[in-house]
Amino acid sequence: MKRVQFANPLMPYMLLLPQLVIVAVFFLWPAAEAVRASFYLEDPFGFGATFVGFDNFTDALSSSDYGRTARFTLGFTAVTAFFSLAIALLLAVKADSVIRGASSYRTLLMWVYAIAPPVAGLIGVMLFDQHIGPLSEMARFLGWDMQIGVNYYDTAFAMVVISVWKQVPINFIFFLSGLQSVPKSVQEAAAIDCRSGTRRFWTVTFPLLAPTGFFLLIINITYALFDTFGIIDLVLKGEPGNNPVTLVYKVFLDGFRGNDLGGSSAQSVILMILVFVLTVVQFRMIERRVHYN
Amino acid sequence: MSYRTTAARIVAFAALATTSTASFAATEVSWWHAMGGRLGEVVNEISANYNASQDVCQLTPVYKGTYEETLTAGIAAFRAGEQPNIIQVFDAGAATIIGAKGAVTPAEDLLKDAGADFDINDYIAGVRYFYADTNGKMIGMPFNSSTPILYYNEEALNKAGVQPPKTWEEFEAIAPKLKEAGYIPLTQSHLPWIFTENFMSRHDLPFATNANGYEGAEGTEILVNNDAIKAHFSKVKEWLDQDLFAWYGTGWADNQKPFQEGEAAMWLGSSGSFGGLMKATEFDFSATYLPYWASVHETGTNTFIGGAALFAMSGKPKAENDCVANFYSYLTSPEVQYFWHKETGYVPITNAAYELAQQDGHYERFPAAEIGIQQLTLPGGENTKGYRMGFYVQIRDVMNREYGKIFSGEASVEEAFDTIEEESNKLLGRFAKTSG
């Protein structure tokens, strides 16, 4: 194979420059600033600051509330990612096997994707409202005294349902296209060997979907960790009280609501480390088991 | 279009723009506030009236969201050198903005520099020193000043054949009758404000060391973990379990709604909610003082002022500061204060405005409108002037979380207050270090 060479050795760097500048200005610089701020306790207006070493980190990690938030975030991410993927996969498999009116089904299932996240969150919040929400009323009718904003677990339940509902269509689109790219010849060969549709799915189709699944797993974990921020904010109506929050939301609460810049920066540095570890684990451990061809 | 014509047009446009600003000589002053809904409309009306009343200054009010969002936006703008002239900061943020030495020009200095009259004794007693510094100098100009009061549905109380309670002991006696009459006896909208801060002032109990925090952030510790308030919360939890009290979480509106819809007989809310309630309710309601425990204090003392104040941000030219001072004088004039009071229910902040409202017969028409200001001018004690604690927004969040745990049964009253004390003192210690 012939190696492509640039005539001018500086050319590739010039081509990369715009991207590198964006990364530096919008990611590296703020990240460095956060690391610096995490070692100080600073007056929010910027008049004074005290260097406190690792105090912000020990204060955050030793507080019982931080542990509770971390545990909730872990559970919330696992449950949200799992149900978003599982429901989307089920719907994709079913939609894939529909023959009559397939496109209408598919369009309807993708519909939620077109709704902007804040609007989706708002619709969800209205459905779960403790005074007028039809879903809360239905729960009460079934004997579940659901009170979003009062009961920790009820609020968590609403957050998971709204987040999953918002994420299913995206996963559905990817799974459906993944299913459609499974070669017909392979499916037919499998059909000769095995009668059970379920078994054929788990032994032939599912492994062939693995690259799509792996990609979606990462996307969904990121979604649950970070992008559910808006939904959580809407469910809490700006007042956390005794309700579950994710780690990202806590960074916002302490930094932007409480004006505790040092404490909030320390928490975001912890999150940065967490994301770094997660990325390494995902690509090192899981990707090895995924077969792309 | 050739380069030359484009350039010519740009020059012409620039010239036009300059002349139009030049002919518009008024000094522009910006005001960031957190008054949404009906309150925002009244703010816009006051600003428009002010602009029409003179032609030297042009005031532009900008709605910035909740109190917390407004303060955060103001801080970000200040750090970027783009701060507004006036920012509205709420009670819980007072320590942050007053603690940042150099962020604001004190209201008192501003008025005196502009040659305007200023006498702190013109302001009603409850308002006077809440936004003042250690030496009693007024830093923030009190704006929307409110205090928690007890609203009651007259129909509900008549149906149950009871009188509005003055004390919590009386509440305990009448609550079962209201429940029998088919009502939720009581709801409230802000546990840290009504059942904590004002619980302290209503009973003249110290809320923090260093004279409730006014003597400086260094070494200030919260005194929330006391027997009186723990007994109160034990009672509230009992009432909740017996359906004599209902709680719908931390959201203000969620707790106001049952009263507004006639399900709850009584609601503890802000005196500033009066205007909104008048519009939203179809039944006759009235109001009375925030109840107190006769077993803790014989008569009950005045409550703290709540709401927010206006702060003039520093780093602005003299002409603009003079405009701010001029607007402050306009805003505190009896007529404007009375208008604000009448439209919103927030208390008038000067004695002159209060007298004007009395003379005009406002309180004969709406007796409930006077409750807030009367409660603020009740005889006070050593601990009823106000409080000043840093990172107080987070302290309130800790309280809300722990109170939620008490009501859901996750924590005992004892455990919850231990946690509040411990976490609040940690936050106060951290705040003391922020000034460097």
Interface residues (C-beta under 8 A of the other chain):
Chain A: L41 E42 D43 P44 F45 G46 F47 G48 A49 T50 V52 D59 S63 S64 D65 Q130 H131 Q147 I148 G149 V150 N151 Y152 K237 G238 E239 P240 G241 N242 N243 L253 D254 F256 R257 G258 N259 D260 G262 G263
Chain B: T66 E68 L71 T72 I75 F78 R79 G93 T96 I97 G99 A100 K101 G102 A103 W247 Y248 G249 T250 G251 W252 D254 K257 P258 F391 V393 Q394 D397 V398 N400 R401 E402 Y403 G404 K405 F407 S408 E410 T419 E423 K426 L427 R430 K433 T434 S435 G436
